[in-house]
Every structure is written in C-alpha cells, then in structure tokens.
C-alpha cells in the first residue's frame, strides 16, 4: 500500500491510499480518483514529505532512561520510598480501612492504597483525611 498526497484542479488538498503506484495511475487515467471536496477528477500528486525515521542519536548525548530527567523526578522517587517504608499498602481496601481508622474501629497507623473516585469523594465529604499520591503502586492489588 502507498499513500499519496493529492490535489485537484480546484486546489483542494487530500490524501488517499493505493495498492501500488501503478494502481494509482490506472485509477486516475480511468477517472476513478476524485476529490472528496468537489468531485473533480482532474487530480495530480502533490508534494509530499517521505516518512523517514529519525536518525539515531549518539548515546553519549541521550540521558539514560533510569536517570531522572528533572529534579522533581528525584523528589517523587524519594517521596515514594518514604511512603512505602513508613505506611502499610492496603490495596483496593484503602477506602474501608481509612474509614475504619477515622471512626476508631482500627488502630491509627499510616496506610496507602487505591480507591475508586466515588469512594475517595465520599471519604473527603465525610471528613476522612486522605490525599492522592502522585504515583501508582508497583505491585498488583489483586
């Protein structure tokens, strides 16, 4: 398959796909290539930039993917490490456990996990102190 940028005699630009260069020529000669805007069958190929992959960069100029590209990334990494070190991950049971701690039904200790938007909204509306974290858990909850 080949894609051509085309232009009709009324200066409408459009693109179309053809099985091959020869298929385009055959269809155009028989009047089967028409402008989708005005129906004009006087159509020619327009100037088109080829799809060329980007040149390979010198590895010395490209930062390593594991290295932070911004100072904020390092701060987020440290924040995540602190949360994982000092709080219990409770997975998708977060809303229930946060409510139990708030209501005094469970010992108060730091927890983190996942909550659906409606669960998080209800916690906030009920005055349960929660906050979204700027990262996702690394492990599966289920």
Backbone bond lengths (Angstrom), bond angles and torsions (degrees), N, CA, C in turn:
res aa  C-N    CA-C-N  psi(-1)  N-CA   C-N-CA  omega(-1)  CA-C   N-CA-C  phi
1 X - - - 1.450 - - 1.521 108.55 -
2 X 1.310 113.85 145.99 1.459 120.25 179.06 1.522 108.80 -136.96
3 X 1.322 115.85 140.14 1.467 120.82 179.31 1.516 108.75 -107.61
4 X 1.309 115.62 131.95 1.458 121.02 177.42 1.513 110.68 -117.81
5 X 1.328 115.31 141.14 1.456 121.57 167.46 1.524 104.79 -85.37
6 X 1.326 117.04 128.77 1.468 121.91 -174.75 1.517 110.21 -124.51
7 X 1.347 115.37 160.29 1.463 121.74 177.61 1.509 107.70 -144.69
8 X 1.340 116.32 132.14 1.465 119.84 177.89 1.531 109.60 -88.44
9 X 1.345 116.79 173.70 1.470 120.54 -178.54 1.525 111.90 -68.55
10 X 1.326 117.76 -11.79 1.472 121.66 175.93 1.527 111.63 -95.42
11 X 1.317 116.35 13.26 1.475 124.69 174.82 1.522 113.79 68.93
12 X 1.333 118.23 24.65 1.469 120.95 172.91 1.523 108.87 -85.39
13 X 1.333 116.91 127.89 1.467 122.13 177.27 1.526 109.03 -93.44
14 X 1.331 116.69 139.34 1.460 121.80 175.56 1.515 108.29 -159.08
15 X 1.334 115.90 169.70 1.458 121.62 179.35 1.514 109.21 -123.81
16 X 1.338 115.98 155.06 1.453 120.53 174.90 1.525 109.30 -154.41
17 X 1.331 114.81 155.38 1.459 122.32 179.43 1.524 109.45 -102.44
18 X 1.328 115.49 143.62 1.469 121.43 178.65 1.522 108.25 -135.99
19 X 1.320 114.79 154.90 1.461 120.09 -178.63 1.525 110.79 -64.34
20 X 1.345 115.62 -35.40 1.463 120.40 179.72 1.523 108.15 -162.55
21 X 1.324 115.82 174.03 1.458 120.35 176.24 1.526 110.71 -62.74
22 X 1.330 115.66 -39.75 1.463 120.63 178.27 1.525 112.02 -65.01
23 X 1.320 117.59 -37.03 1.464 120.92 177.78 1.520 110.48 -63.42
24 X 1.346 116.92 -40.68 1.460 120.07 176.36 1.524 110.22 -59.37
25 X 1.327 116.12 -49.20 1.473 120.18 -178.41 1.526 111.43 -58.89
26 X 1.334 117.63 -44.04 1.469 122.01 -179.39 1.525 110.76 -64.50
27 X 1.331 117.00 -47.04 1.463 120.76 -179.62 1.527 111.74 -64.86
28 X 1.323 117.06 -40.12 1.470 120.41 179.70 1.518 110.34 -65.35
29 X 1.336 117.09 -44.81 1.466 121.29 -178.45 1.532 111.85 -62.81
30 X 1.345 117.02 -31.18 1.463 119.78 -179.55 1.535 112.72 -91.17
31 X 1.366 117.56 5.17 1.461 121.33 176.58 1.507 114.73 79.25
32 X 1.333 117.70 18.59 1.461 120.87 -178.72 1.525 114.46 -94.71
33 X 1.334 117.26 1.23 1.456 120.63 174.13 1.521 105.98 -104.41
34 X 1.325 116.10 115.06 1.459 120.69 -176.05 1.521 110.49 -129.63
35 X 1.317 115.04 151.04 1.464 122.06 177.60 1.531 108.97 -69.26
36 X 1.323 118.13 129.02 1.468 120.39 179.24 1.534 112.94 -70.81
37 X 1.335 116.85 -16.75 1.466 120.38 -179.46 1.524 112.82 -85.12
38 X 1.347 116.15 -43.20 1.462 118.41 -173.87 1.529 113.77 -126.77
39 X 1.324 118.04 -6.54 1.460 121.36 179.17 1.521 114.39 82.03
40 X 1.327 118.27 1.76 1.465 122.56 179.94 1.529 109.85 -60.03
41 X 1.333 118.05 133.37 1.462 121.93 179.16 1.525 112.33 -100.10
42 X 1.333 117.28 2.73 1.466 120.88 173.83 1.527 105.73 -89.11
43 X 1.325 114.53 93.38 1.469 122.00 -171.77 1.522 109.34 -125.97
44 X 1.330 116.08 137.04 1.465 121.78 176.72 1.524 109.49 -129.08
45 X 1.321 114.28 158.84 1.461 119.01 175.71 1.519 108.26 -69.52
46 X 1.333 115.77 139.56 1.461 121.44 176.69 1.520 108.68 -100.26
47 X 1.320 115.81 164.82 1.450 120.58 177.08 1.524 108.49 -64.10
48 X 1.316 115.78 131.45 1.459 120.19 -175.24 1.514 109.44 -138.05
49 X 1.325 116.36 135.34 1.457 121.00 177.29 1.521 109.10 -80.47
50 X 1.316 118.25 132.00 1.467 119.91 179.52 1.520 110.90 -71.25
51 X 1.313 116.20 152.91 1.461 121.59 176.11 1.508 109.42 -82.55
52 X 1.317 117.12 94.30 1.459 122.52 -177.53 1.526 108.75 -106.60
53 X 1.336 118.28 126.98 1.461 119.10 178.72 1.527 110.93 -63.23
54 X 1.310 115.65 149.65 1.460 120.95 179.51 1.520 110.20 -62.54
55 X 1.308 115.68 146.12 1.461 120.68 178.83 1.512 109.62 -66.27
56 X 1.302 116.13 148.41 1.464 120.30 178.02 1.516 108.60 -67.90
57 X 1.318 115.26 136.94 1.457 120.12 179.08 1.522 109.68 -87.86
58 X 1.281 114.32 153.33 1.457 120.49 174.44 1.526 106.86 -66.81
59 X 1.329 118.11 124.79 1.456 121.95 -176.09 1.528 112.41 -58.67
60 X 1.324 117.16 -24.35 1.465 118.82 179.96 1.521 111.79 -71.33
61 X 1.343 118.86 -21.25 1.458 121.31 -178.68 1.520 112.30 -96.29
62 X 1.323 117.99 -8.46 1.464 121.99 -178.53 1.523 108.44 -101.00
63 X 1.347 117.74 125.01 1.473 118.62 179.14 1.521 110.73 -66.55
64 X 1.303 115.86 148.29 1.464 120.55 177.78 1.517 109.27 -63.24
65 X 1.319 117.29 143.87 1.458 120.97 -178.41 1.523 112.16 -64.76
66 X 1.315 117.52 -27.23 1.454 120.17 -179.17 1.524 112.34 -83.09
67 X 1.326 117.86 -14.65 1.456 120.75 179.58 1.528 109.88 -84.54
68 X 1.347 118.29 139.55 1.457 119.77 178.74 1.522 110.57 -62.90
69 X 1.328 115.96 134.86 1.455 118.99 178.82 1.522 110.92 -92.28
70 X 1.332 116.47 -8.22 1.463 121.46 -179.72 1.532 107.79 -145.86
71 X 1.325 118.25 145.28 1.472 119.89 -179.76 1.532 113.20 -57.48
72 X 1.314 117.65 -28.93 1.458 121.11 179.46 1.528 111.48 -63.96
73 X 1.337 116.79 -33.29 1.469 119.96 178.50 1.519 111.01 -60.49
74 X 1.322 117.31 -39.94 1.470 121.01 179.71 1.525 109.83 -67.57
75 X 1.319 117.90 -38.31 1.468 121.12 178.35 1.526 110.57 -65.96
76 X 1.326 117.41 -40.32 1.461 120.47 177.52 1.522 111.35 -65.31
77 X 1.336 116.74 -38.88 1.460 120.63 177.67 1.524 110.41 -61.65
78 X 1.335 116.64 -43.02 1.467 120.80 179.16 1.524 110.88 -66.70
79 X 1.328 116.80 -38.93 1.462 120.41 178.50 1.521 110.21 -62.18
80 X 1.310 116.10 -45.06 1.466 121.00 179.29 1.526 110.60 -60.17
81 X 1.330 116.73 -44.58 1.462 121.05 179.90 1.528 110.64 -60.63
82 X 1.332 117.48 -41.06 1.470 121.11 178.21 1.522 111.28 -64.79
83 X 1.335 117.09 -44.34 1.465 120.44 179.72 1.526 109.60 -61.98
84 X 1.327 117.44 -47.66 1.465 120.59 -178.44 1.534 112.00 -65.11
85 X 1.322 117.32 -31.11 1.470 121.67 -179.54 1.533 111.73 -76.76
86 X 1.334 117.13 -37.41 1.461 120.68 -169.76 1.523 115.46 -108.22
87 X 1.324 118.28 -3.35 1.464 119.85 -178.77 1.522 109.73 -130.93
88 X 1.332 114.74 152.04 1.473 120.50 178.93 1.527 109.51 -87.35
89 X 1.316 116.22 130.22 1.463 120.99 176.02 1.534 107.67 -81.25
90 X 1.343 116.87 121.48 1.460 121.25 -177.89 1.523 112.16 -112.75
91 X 1.304 117.43 7.86 1.470 121.77 175.32 1.512 113.14 61.45
92 X 1.326 115.26 -138.45 1.468 120.70 -176.56 1.526 112.37 -78.54
93 X 1.320 117.90 -0.23 1.458 122.25 177.12 1.534 110.93 -89.05
94 X 1.332 116.81 10.82 1.459 121.13 -174.56 1.524 113.08 -57.18
95 X 1.318 118.61 -48.40 1.469 121.11 -175.78 1.528 111.13 -60.26
96 X 1.309 117.07 -45.52 1.460 120.75 -179.25 1.520 111.13 -64.33
97 X 1.333 116.39 -44.31 1.463 119.91 -177.78 1.533 111.58 -69.99
98 X 1.334 117.53 -39.09 1.468 120.43 178.30 1.535 110.02 -62.53
99 X 1.323 116.71 -41.46 1.464 121.16 178.42 1.539 110.16 -65.08
100 X 1.336 117.59 -40.94 1.470 121.24 179.84 1.528 110.87 -63.70
101 X 1.322 117.50 -39.93 1.469 120.74 177.42 1.521 109.30 -65.79
102 X 1.316 117.14 -45.38 1.469 121.76 -179.23 1.522 111.43 -61.74
103 X 1.312 117.31 -38.82 1.470 121.88 -178.43 1.523 112.71 -83.55
104 X 1.348 118.35 -0.83 1.453 121.79 178.38 1.519 114.10 79.79
105 X 1.325 117.47 12.46 1.464 121.33 -179.88 1.525 111.88 -85.25
106 X 1.295 116.45 -7.13 1.462 121.97 -178.58 1.515 107.61 -144.02
107 X 1.345 116.86 150.19 1.458 120.63 177.78 1.525 109.95 -58.70
108 X 1.322 114.04 141.32 1.460 120.21 -179.72 1.529 109.50 -77.85
109 X 1.304 115.50 120.57 1.462 121.24 174.15 1.523 107.35 -156.56
110 X 1.320 117.55 155.60 1.467 120.00 -177.91 1.533 111.18 -66.81
111 X 1.317 115.15 132.56 1.468 120.71 175.67 1.525 108.24 -132.79
112 X 1.309 115.12 159.53 1.461 120.67 171.91 1.507 107.81 -147.52
113 X 1.320 115.99 155.36 1.456 119.93 -178.19 1.510 111.07 178.48
114 X 1.317 114.80 -150.61 1.464 120.47 -174.79 1.522 109.82 -123.71
115 X 1.323 115.26 143.61 1.464 121.09 177.69 1.522 108.38 -141.75
116 X 1.315 115.32 144.10 1.459 119.99 174.24 1.529 108.32 -68.99
117 X 1.328 118.41 155.50 1.474 119.94 -179.63 1.528 113.58 -54.96
118 X 1.332 118.23 -39.86 1.472 120.00 -179.82 1.534 110.87 -67.82
119 X 1.338 117.82 -35.51 1.465 120.70 177.30 1.530 110.27 -66.53
120 X 1.328 116.30 -45.36 1.462 120.66 179.91 1.531 110.63 -61.77
121 X 1.320 117.02 -41.47 1.461 121.18 178.96 1.534 110.97 -60.48
122 X 1.335 116.74 -45.23 1.469 120.39 179.58 1.532 111.39 -63.66
123 X 1.330 117.41 -40.17 1.467 119.98 177.41 1.528 110.51 -59.37
124 X 1.318 116.16 -47.34 1.468 120.64 -178.86 1.522 110.34 -64.01
125 X 1.331 116.88 -44.82 1.472 120.46 179.40 1.527 112.00 -61.61
126 X 1.322 116.88 -31.63 1.461 121.20 -179.81 1.530 113.06 -87.42
127 X 1.324 117.66 3.02 1.461 121.50 176.50 1.509 115.18 82.68
128 X 1.323 117.76 13.55 1.462 120.72 177.41 1.533 107.08 -76.33
129 X 1.346 117.67 122.94 1.471 119.14 -177.11 1.538 111.93 -72.99
130 X 1.319 115.45 104.40 1.460 122.39 177.91 1.522 108.79 -134.40
131 X 1.318 116.09 159.02 1.466 121.23 177.17 1.518 108.57 -149.61
132 X 1.330 117.22 143.61 1.464 119.44 176.99 1.523 110.66 -72.16
133 X 1.309 115.25 145.40 1.468 120.97 176.08 1.525 108.58 -99.31
134 X 1.322 117.16 146.35 1.469 119.96 -177.45 1.531 113.90 -84.60
135 X 1.331 117.35 31.58 1.459 120.50 177.80 1.523 108.94 -155.36
136 X 1.328 114.77 161.53 1.461 122.27 179.31 1.527 108.61 -99.62
137 X 1.341 116.98 154.79 1.474 118.99 176.39 1.522 110.69 -65.49
138 X 1.311 115.72 147.21 1.463 120.04 179.59 1.512 111.74 -82.70
139 X 1.303 117.14 -19.11 1.466 120.17 -178.38 1.523 109.36 -109.48
140 X 1.299 114.44 158.05 1.464 120.95 177.97 1.514 109.73 -75.73
141 X 1.336 115.92 142.06 1.455 119.81 -179.47 1.525 111.34 -83.43
142 X 1.309 118.51 -23.73 1.464 119.61 -177.19 1.496 112.24 -113.22
